[in-house]
Amino acid sequence: MREVPERFLIFCERHPGLAAAYENLAAECRKAGPLGAKDQALAQLGVAVGAQVEGAVRSQARKALDTGLTPDEIRHAIMLSLTTIGFPRMMLALTWAEDLLVEN
């Protein structure tokens, strides 16, 4: 597993009940349907890209790597957003993810 941002760890330390509830909800969502881990990671990455939330894009790219997706597969998933959200927003999401992807 890749390094989790310190901000998130501090939040979990200060609010363990909320952190546990969040993790339990995420686990239930993953179990609620037939998608495998890689497909789930791609779906969540796509939502983060479309929402244009930097922290979510970075987090989902990190989690996608943890499922075994390659940096090129993650880049491709982000590039697929081009015709939906436009070139500038796709490039912004790619930039957010790229910092993490070049390390891998």
Stockholm file with secondary structure:
# STOCKHOLM 1.0

chainA/1-104         MREVPERFLIFCERHPGLAAAYENLAAECRKAGPLGAKDQALAQLGVAVGAQVEGAVRSQARKALDTGLTPDEIRHAIMLSLTTIGFPRMMLALTWAEDLLVEN
#=GR chainA/1-104 SS CCCCCHHHHHHHHHCHHHHHHHHHHHHHHHHTSSCCHHHHHHHHHHHHHHHTCHHHHHHHHHHHHHTTCCHHHHHHHHHTTHHHHCHHHHHHHHHHHHHHHTTC
#=GC SS_cons         CCCCCHHHHHHHHHCHHHHHHHHHHHHHHHHTSSCCHHHHHHHHHHHHHHHTCHHHHHHHHHHHHHTTCCHHHHHHHHHTTHHHHCHHHHHHHHHHHHHHHTTC
//
